[in-house]
Amino acid sequence: MYKFRNLDIDRSIQPNERPVEALNYGGHWLDDEIPGYETLVTTGRHEFTRQVTSQDRVDDGAIYLSSRLESRKIEVTFKLSAKTIDEYNERLEKLEQLLFKPNQPFYFADESGFHFVGSVTELTLDQPTLNATGKITLEATDPYRYGQQKTLTGTGSTIAINDDQLSYDQTPQRIEFTPSVTVANLAIICGDKAIKLSVGVPAGQTVIVDFENLNLSINEVDNLMALTLDSNLSDFYIQNGSQVKFNADGNYKLTYEVKQL
């Protein structure tokens, strides 16, 4: 393939190894692993729908009560070519195998730093010919996309979070804290949210708050019952500019993935 500039041919231009919007599903590049497969275009990657719950007023309009983002639907249009029917069936079978497993991370070549998690809900072909076009429909039940894992480590009683990509409230994946002195009732605070323990933590023992699995451990022993009833585990949010504070000095490690629409 040549790129034309005026009437001259620029032979230094090389074709891309993959299409710009090539799909990686569950760790597999479809354009690489299936001969004759080519990603054409995607839709829905930068769209979202919000479901609003409201109550009608006596007069005009309604009162807003709550809302939620719905699952994200993404469609990938592709071309599948073959020279013989056996070759076509073999390539289609390979495609089905790669797309079969549900709830997989997936991302696109032009934005490989962020991934969605979802399932293929539909695979359709326009017609069963040796040069067919088709569509892959993916549903991300979590409508957000996530960046690479990031980690903040240090010593002290405060974690300052400075990350311009953290534009949405989100919980971290994990907080680890090892106090340098014995703490009677450890507290981890961010804004108006707090995680409080009703038991003491000896110096040198590590407390791990696992937000993904809603668990807490002390010195590698699960101890979720040590949390006080007013603790915030599912809504302990961080964002750019947040400060996570401990009521003691120690070594800390905070792990998170950037969440964006």
N, C-alpha and C positions, 0 to 999 in steps of 0.2 A: 504494500500500500504506500502511495506517495502523497506528500502534502504539497499542493500547488501554491506558489506565491507568484502572482502575475502570470507570466508565460513560462516561468522556470520551474523545474521540478527539484524540490529539496530532498535529496536522497538520504540526508542525515537523520531525517525523522523516522523513528522506529515505532511500529504499532505497539499499543499497550499490551502487556501480558494478559490482562483481564479487562473486561468492560468496566467502565467507571462505576456502575452500580452492581457489580458482581456480588452475589450472595454467598456468605459463609454461614452454613447452618450446622450447628453442633460440631464445629471444628473442621468441616469439609467445604472446600471451594467447589461448587458444582461445575463451574466453567473449567476447572482443572481436571476433575476426576471423571467427567463424562464426555467422551469424544462426541463432537457434533452438537454439544449443548452451548448456547450463547444467551446470556442475559441481555434483554433488550431495554426494558424500562421498569421502574418501580413507582408505585403510588401509595400514599397514606403515611409515609415516613414522618412527615412534618404536619400532620393533622391530628386533632383530638376532638372528642365530643364530651360534653359535660351534661350530666343528668341533674336537674334542679328540682328539689322538693319545695313546694310552696303551699300556702293556704289562701284561698280566695278571700278578698276583702268583701265587706258588705257593699261598698261602693265600687269604684273602678280598681282594676289591678289585683295584685296578690301580695302576700307577705312572704319574703324569702325565709326559708327555714334551714335548709342545708343543701349541699350539692356534692357530687362525686364524679371523678373522671371515669369514663367507661373504658373497657378494653380497647386496645388499639388494633385496627385492622390494616394490614399491609399486603399489597398485591405485587407480585413479581411476574412480568410477562417475559417469556423466553422463546427461543427457537430451538428445535431439535431436528437435526438432519442425519440421514443415513443413506447408504447406497443399496442396501438390501433389506428385506423385511426381517430377516433374522438379526441383522445388525441393529435395526430399529428397535425390535423387541428387547434385545439385550441391553441397549442403552436406556430404554424406558424402565426396565426392571431395576437397573442400577440407580436411577433417579428415585424410584419409589423406596428403595432400601435406605437411601441417604435421608429421605424426608420422613420416614416412618416414625422415628422415635419422638415422643412428645416432650414439651417443656424443656426446650434446649436454648442455649444462648445463640443468638444470630446477629450478624452485622454485615455492613456493606463496604465495598472496597474504598469508596470515597470518604468514608467516615469510620475507619477501623478502630479509632480510639474509643468509640462508644458502642455498646451492645444492648440489644433487647433480650428478653427471655419470653419464649412463646412456643406455640405448636402450629404445625401445618394442618389446617382444617379442611383444605380442599386442593386437589390437583386436577386440572381440567385441560383437555386438548381441543383445539378447534375442529380437527378432523384427523382420523388415523391415516396419515400419509407419510411418505418418507421425508417430507420437508414440512413439518407441522409447527405451528405456534401453540403455546399453551400458557396457563396461568397458575401460579402457586399462591394460595391465600394463607397468610399467617395471622394468627391471633395472639397478641401479647396481652395476657390477662393483667399484667402490671403495665400500665401505659407509659411508664417512664423508661428512658434509656440510661445506661450506667457506664461510667468511665472506668479506667484502670484503677485498681486498688491503690490507695495512698496511705501512708503511715506517718504519724507524728510521734516522736519519742523525745524524752528528756528527763530532767530532774527538777523537782519543785512542787508547788501546790496549784499551779495554773497552766492550762494548755490554751495558748492563743491560736485560734484558727483563722488563717489569712489565705483564702483561696477564692479568686474571682469567679471560678467555675461553680462554686457552691451558691447558686442563686435561689434554690428552693429549700425549704425546711425539710430535713430528713434525719432519721436516726443513724448513728454510726453503726458499723458492723460489730465493733468490739472495743471495749476499754479494759486495759490491764493496769493495775496500780499496786505497787509494793511499798508500803509505808516504811519509813526509816525509823519510826518509833511506834510503840504500841498505841492503837487508837481504840477508844472505848466504843464509839459509834461512828463508823466511817460514813461520810456524806460526800456525794458527788453532785455538784450543782451546775446547771447551765440555764441562765435566765431565771424563769419562774418554775423550772422543773428540777426535781431532785431525786436521787437514788440514795436511800438511807438504809443502813444496816442496824439491826437490833442487837447484834453481838459484837464483841470485841475482835479486833484483828491484830495479832502479835506482829511486832517488827519483823520484816523480812518475808512475811507470808504474802503471796500474790492473790489479789482479788481480781477475778475476770468477770466482766459483765458481757454476756453474749446476747446482743440484740436480735440477731437473726433467729436464734432458737429460744429466745425469751428465757434465758437461764443465767444463774450466777453461781460461781464456785469460789471457794477459799482454799488455797493451798491444794489445788487440783481435786477437791472434793465438792460435788454439787451441794449447794446450800441455798436453794431458792427461798426456803422458809425464813432465812435471815433477813429478807427484805421487809421493811415496814409496809403497812397497808397503804400508806399515802405516797409510796414511791411511784415514779413515772418510768416505766420500762418501754412501753410501746410508743410513747409520744415524747421521748427525751430527744428533742430535735436540736440539730446544729445547723449553722449556715455560715457564710463568710462574715467574719467579725465576731463570732461567738467566742466566749471564754468558758472553758470547762474547769471548775474549781474543786479542789479537795480540801477537807478540813485538817490536813496534815501534809507534811513534806514527804516525798518519796520518788520512786522511779515510775514513770508513766509511759504508756503506749496506746495511742488511739488509732484505729484503723477504720477507713471509710471508703466508699465508692461515690464519685460525684454523680448526682441524679439530675437529669434534665428532661424536658419534654422533647 
